[in-house]
Amino acid sequence: MNSKLLQKKWLDSVYVTNEEKQIISNYSDQEVEVYFKNDTMRFGTAGIRSKMGPGTNQLNKFTYRQLSEGYAKLLLKNSNNPKVIICHDNRLNSDTFSLECAKVLTSFGIKVYLYYKNELLATPIVSYLIRHLELDGGIIITASHNPKEYNGFKVYNKTGGQILDDEAKFIQENFPSPESILDNKYVLNKSLLEYLDENIVNKYYDEAKKCLIDSDSQNNKDFPIIFTAHHGTASYTLPNFLKQIGYSNVISVKEQCYPNPYFENSSNSNPEDAISFELSLKYANENNASIMIGVDPDADRLAVAIKDKQNKWIYLTGNQMGIIFSYYVLQNKTFTKDKYIVSTFVSTTLIDRIAKEFNALVIRTATGFKWLANAIENSQDKELVVAFEEAIGSLNSTINRDKDSFQAAALALEIFNYYNYKGVTLIELLENEIYPKFGYWNGITKSYTINDLNWKDKANKILDYFKTFNGEIIDNIKLNNSVWNEQGSCLEMYFDNDIIVKLRLSGTEPKYKFYYDVYANSNEESNNLLNKLISAFEQKVSQIN
């Protein structure tokens, strides 16, 4: 059935509301081709994400039923009596979509747990509960930091980690066809639906506290900490958790620390972007704070910003925090087994130098925390230092299997407090202690959005150009080797002077990203070289038709 016929079926259906039919009628021909494509949605780096709206290739109650049926068949393949948890973030319709998923799964005889009153719950806590309750998996309705028009479908297996590619393939192969999803009927089996007690999250908090290195530090913990949740799942819970471990002066950005599906006071909910801290800065100035922390709506990623001694705010990248976490933990934690760090192919190479100093192993994975979680699952004979992505996601323990802003915030504040007591800022730790010892490194991820419905074609054109690129990128910096990393789905370009630039297309968003890894003879020189490289690559992209 082609796109036009699928559109007509929706327009003629009694199950589609008049409001939805009006939206469908106003679609352009290109939108009809995209939103009524006769194909199912595909899992990307972190589940399925899409705009919400009517159509077979947008997220709505019909497509959530379709996705849930595919997952139900995986659960039944793996277990005779599967049990799962379904939770959601603050996005529009997330609570309704979670109930739609529960309806489908219970109709297949699968036991479903929802959190207390179907209230929202942070992703890392859901991952923990899968393990704690010995469940077979879970669903989280979230689109992380994507714009408010988006939602998503993140699926977990019994490890508490997101499903891997073979599991995703099985689910996709068992999706009902696009032309059938309006007609498929599911009946909620209430006897298989159970709501968890709200106090179950205390189990997670208790376990997370045990993962700190110096949780009982006598250092003063009453310094002001500015916190923003961007209207998401950590709005109240993360400040409460931090207060439980002694941080008595957590100051929430009140305009952004309550759940809201429209993100009314957060035009940018991605804490990786400095602009997302714009409102936090006002609070920081009013309260003379030297540290700000922010999380994304589903609370799996944490960003940290600190004020240096010149009163300039520094927004630490995921690579910088990974370096700080690795260095501090390796220096201060007692290990009883072989120790290892997990990171991605596109993350900084400086951690390899640090790991070598402390006789630790570095395990590299593809982008997407599901791969880091899988590496942890397969390394239980060793002891984890930290798992981190350059995109600010990290996990500091093995009590769960997804990025965890709660644990990351606790460890980041422990480190901040430790060095603050010595009169050292985290940027001084990097520039005056770590870089002189291991190499004057600098690096950044530059992300570029393609505003086109056919964005994948344009992104692939850019990738193809650099696959065949040869010669100098800037004066005296020549490309020595170019390798396609199949496992990491990225192009690795190796230049003179230990410079590495990697290019990767996003698996879930209309973006492509360059990852820069630069060394020089000083902090100033590495910064200047990095800026020259960025300009050179941007100029090359601008010349691609």
N, C-alpha and C positions, 0 to 999 in steps of 0.2 A: 504494500500500500504506500503510495507516494505521499509527499508532504501535504499536497492540496487535499487529497482524500482524507488524510488524518485530521486535517483542520476541519473539514466538513463534518466528519464524524463527531468531533467535539461540539461543533455548533448545533448539531441535531440531537445531541444527547440530553436526556432528562436529568442526568446526574451533574451536569455542568450548570453553574448558576448563571443568571442573566448578566450579572456583573462580569463574570469571566468571559461570557460570550461576546460582550461588548469589547473587551480588551482584545480578544482573538480576532474580531472583525476588523480592528484597527491596525493589525500587524501589517507591515510592509511585506512584499514578496520575499525579500531577503530574510526577514524575521520568520516568516512561515517556513522557509527552507531550514533554518537553524532550529527553531523551537518545536517543529513537528518532523524533525528528521526521523526517518524510519529505522532507528537504531537505538540501542539502550545507552545510558550514561556509563562512563568508565571511571574506575578508581584511579586517582592520581597519587601524588606524593603523600598526601594526608587525607585519604578518603575521597568522597565525592563532594564537590562544591559547585554550586550553580546559583544563578538568580532564581528567586521565587516568582512563580507566575504560571498561568495555564499553558499546557503543552506537554508533549512527551519528552522533551529535553529541557524542562525546567522543573524546579522542585515545587510540588504541590501534594495534596493528599493522595492523589492517584499514583504519582511516581514514588512517593514514600512507601506505599503498599507494595509496589513493584519491587523496590529495593529490598524490602523486608522479607518478601517471599523467597528471593534468592538466598538471603542470609539464613532463613529458616531451614532451607534444604541443606545448607552446609552444616548447620548445627545437628540436624537429624542424621546426617551422614557420619558425624564424628561421635555421637552419643545417643544412647537409647532414651535417656530422660534428661535432655538438656535444660539448663537453667541459665538465665541471663539477667543483666540489669540494663535498663534503658533510662538515660538521663538527658538533660538538655541545658542550653545556656539561655541567655536573656533575649534572644532574637525573636522577632515577630513570628508568631505561630509555632515556635519551637515546642511549647507545651502541648499543643494540639497534635503536632506531628509525632511526638513521642507516644501519644495515646494511639495514633493510627498504627505505629509500628507494633505496639503492644497487642492491638487487636489482631494483627496478622499472625504474630508469633504464637499467641495463645490459641488461635484457631487451628494451628498446626500441632497443638498439644505441648507447647513449650512453656515452661514456668518462667514468668516474668516478674522481676522486682522493679518497682519504681521508688524513687526517693520520696521521703515524707511529703504527702499532699501534692506529689508531682512538682515540687519546687525545684528550682535550678540547682545544679551542683557542679563544682569545678572538675575539669577533666582529670587531673592527677589523683583526686580522691576516688573517682569512679574506677580508675585503673587499679588503685589499691584495693577497693572493695571486691573487684573480680577475684583477686588473689585471696583476700581475707575470707570471703564467703565461699571460696572454692567453686566458683561459677564456671560455665563453659564459654563465657564471652560477654559482650555488651555492645550497646549502641549509644553513641552520643550525638545528639542533634546540635551541630555547631558549625559555624563557618569561620571560627577563629577570629582573625582581625580583618576579614574581608568587609567591604562596605555593607551597610544595613540592608541592602536589597538582596543580599546573599543568605543562603543557609547551606547546611551540609549534612553528611551522613558518614560518621566515623565508626568503624566496626572493629571490634576487639576479639581476640581469641582467649583461651583459658589462661594464658600466661599473664594477662593484663596488658599485653602489647597489641598494637594495631596489627590487623591481618597482613600477611605477606602476599606476594604476587600470585602464588599458586592457589591460595585461598580466595583471593579476589577474582581470579579467573573462573574458579568454580561458581562463585556467586553470580558473576556476570552471565555465565552460560546457562544459569537457571532462572534468570529474570523472565517473567512473563513478557510476551511480545508487546511492542508499543500499541498495536491495534487492539489488544485485548484488555488493556488496563482499566478502561472505563467499565467493563462488564464483569470483572472478577469480583466475587463477593466473599467477605470475611466476617465472621461473627465472633465477637469478644467472648472468651471463656473466662468468666469472672472467678471461677474456682482456681484458676492458674495465675491470677494477678494478686500481688501482695505489695503493700507499701512498707518501706523500711522505716524504722524509728529514727527520728531526727538526731538522736544522740549517738548514732553509729559512727558519725564522723569523728567523735572523740577518740575512737580506736586509732584512726589515722594520725591524729595529732600526737597521741602518745608515742606511736612508733616513729614519727618524724622527729620528735625531740631527741630520741635516742641516737639519731644519726649525726648529731652535731659533735664537733670535736671538743669544744670548750663551752658547753652550754651553761656551766655554772660560773663563768668568768666573774670576778669581782670588779672588773672595770666598770666605770659608770655607764649605765645604759639609758640614761634619761635625755640623751641628745635628741633634737627634733628630727623626725623621719617623715618626709612628705610622701604620701601614697595616693596613687590613682588606680582605680579598677576599670575605668572606661565603661561604666554602667554594667559591668559583667558579674560573673559568678563569685568573684572574690571580694565584692564590695564591702561585706561585713565580716566575712570569715577570716580573711588574711590578717587584718588588723588585730582581731581577737587572738589569733594564733601567735602573732608576734608579741602581744602583751603577755601571753602565757609563758613565754620564755624570757621575760624580763624587760622588754622594750616598752617603757611606760609612756613614751611621748610620740606615738604614731599619730600623725595628723592627716586625716583623710581629706582629700579634695571633695568636699561635700557635694558639689555640683555634678561630680562624675562617679560618686560612690553610692549609687543606688541603681538597681536593675531598671533598664529602660530599653525597649526594643527599637526606639528611633535614634538612640545615641545622641540625644538632644544637645548635650554639652560637650560632646566628643566628636568633632568633625573628622578626626583621625584616631582610630582606636588601635593602631599598630605601635606598640611601645618601642619598636626598633627605630621608629622615626622620631627625631628630636622634637618635631612640631607637636607631637602628641603630649608633650610635657608643658605646653604653653601655659595652661591654667595652673599647673603645679608650680611653675616658676613664681607666680604671684604669691602663693602660699609660702614658698621657700624664702622669698624676700621679706615677707611679713614676720616670719618666725625665725629668721636668721639661721636657716637650716643649711647644712653642707652636704646633704644626701637626699636624693629623690629616687623612689622606686615606682615602677609602673608595670602592670600586667595587661595582657590582652583579655578579651571578654570571657574566654573559657578558662583562663587562668593557668595555662600550661607554660607560658613564656614570661620571663622577667627581664626587665631592662633596668639598668642602674645609671644614674647621673650623679656626679660629684662636683663640688666646688673646689677649685685649686686655691693655692695661697695668694693668687692674684685676683681672687674673686671671680674667676671665669668658670662657667659650667662646662664640664666635659661629659659627653654622652658616651659611655663605654660600650664598645661593640661586643657582640657575642664572642668573637675571638679573644678580645682583651679580657673578658670575664673568664673565659676558658683557661687562659694563661694564668690568671690570678688564682682561680680555684685550684688548678693543678699544682702550682708552685706552693701554695699555702698548705694544702692537704698533704702533699708529699713531705713537706718539712715538719708538719706538726702531728700527723696521725701515726699511730703505731700499727703496723701491718703484721699479720701472722701468716699470710700466704703471699704468693707472687702477686704483684700489683699491676693494674692495667688502667689505661685511659682509653675511652672510646670516643672517636670523633669521625667526621666525614672527610671524604676526599677533597672537598672544597674548603676545608677549614685550615687554619694556620699551621705551617710546618714548624713553628717555634716550639710547640709542645713536644715534638720529637727530640729536640735538643735538651729540653728540661727533663723529659722522661729518661733519657740516656744518663743524665747526671745522677738520677735516683734509682737507676736500674729497674725501670718500669717499662712495660710493654705498651705500645700504642696500636690499637686496632682501628683500622679505617673502614668506613662503610659508605654505601650510597647515601644520597640526601634523603631525608625523611626519618623521623625518629623511630619508625617501626624497625629500621635496620639496626639502629643503635640498641634498641631493646632486644632484638634478636641476638646480637652479639653478647649482650649481658646474659641472656638466657643460656647461651652456649659456653659461658665462661664461669660457671658456678664453682669450679675448682680453684678460682683465683679471687682476688679481692679488688673491688672497684675503687678507683680514685675519684673519677668523675666521668660522666658522659656528657658531651656538649656539641652543639651545632653552632656554626658561625652566625646563624640567624637567631641568636639569644636564647635558644632552648637548652636546658640542662637538667641533669638528674644526678643527685649526689648520694644516692643509696640504691639498694636493691629491693626496697619494700613495695615498689610499684614498677611499672614498665612504660612510663611516658614522661614527657617533659613535665617539670614540677616547679612552679613558681613559688610555692610555699617553702619547700626545702631550699631552693636557690636563694630566696630572700633571707632565710635564717642564716645560711652560710655566708652570704654577701655581707650581712650586717655583723656577723661574728668577725669577719676579716677586717671590715671597716673599723670596728671598735678596737680590735687588736692593734692596728697600725695608728689609729687616731690617738690612742693612749701614748704612743711613742712620738707623736707629733709628725707623722708621715701620712700624706694623702695617698690614695690608691694610684693616682697618676705618677706620683713620685716613686712609688714602689716599682712601677713598670719602667720608668725612664731612668731612674738612678740606681736600681738594684738588679732588676731582671734583664733588661736589654743590654747593659754593659757586660753582663756575665754570659748571656746566651746569644747575643746578636742584636744589632740595632734594627729591629723589625718594624715594619709598618704594613698595614693592610686594610682593605675595605671591600665591602660588597656593594656594587653599584647596580641597582635594579631599574629597569626601564619598562614602562607599560606601553603596550600597543593597543591603541583605541580603534579596533576594527573587529568585526565579527569573525573574519577570517584571519585572526591574529597568528594562528599556527603557521600558515603559509609564509607570512612575513618573517616570523622568527626563524623558520628553517632556512630562509634565504640568507639571513645574517650568519647563521651557523655554517652554512655551506661555504660562504666567502672566507671565513677564518680557517676552515679546514684546509684550504689550499693556499693560505697566506704564506709568504716567504720574504725574508729580508729583514731590514731594520725597522723597528717600530718608532724609535726616536734615535737621535744621533748616538752612535757608538753602542747602542743596545740592540744586538742582533738576535733573531730567533734561531736557536740551535736545533730544536726538535719540537715536533707537534704530535701528540698522541691522543687518540680517541679512547677514553676510559669507558669501556662498555658497562662495567659494573656500576660506575658512578654516573653514567649518562652525561658525561661532560667532556669538553675538549680541553686538553691540558697543553699549554704553550710554554716551553722552557726557553728563557732568554739568558743572555750573559749575566754574570754577577748574582747568581742564585735568585733571579727574578722568575716568578711563576705567575702566569695569568690563566685563569680557567673561565670557560664560557659554558653556561648551562641554560636550557629552556625550562621554564617552570612547568610542573606537571599538573597544576591546578588553577593557575591564573594566567591571564594574557600578558605575560612578562618574560623577559630574558635577563640574565644576570651575568656580570663579570665579577670574578673574584681575584683580587690582587694580593700578592704575597711578595713583599719587597724587603731586601736587606741593604744596608749601606754602612758608612763608617761613623755615623752619628745620628741622633734623633732628627736633627734639622735636615741632614742630607737625605735620609730615608723619606721624610715628609715631602721634600721638594721633588724627589724622584717619583714618588707615588702620584703627585699631582700632574706631572708631565705625562706619565703613562696614561692616566685617565683621559686627559685631553687628546692624546694621540689616538686612543681607541675610539673615542666619541667621534673624532674627525673621520676615521675610517668608516664607521657605521653610517655617518651622514652621506657618504659617497655611494652607498649601496642603493640602487634603484628598487 
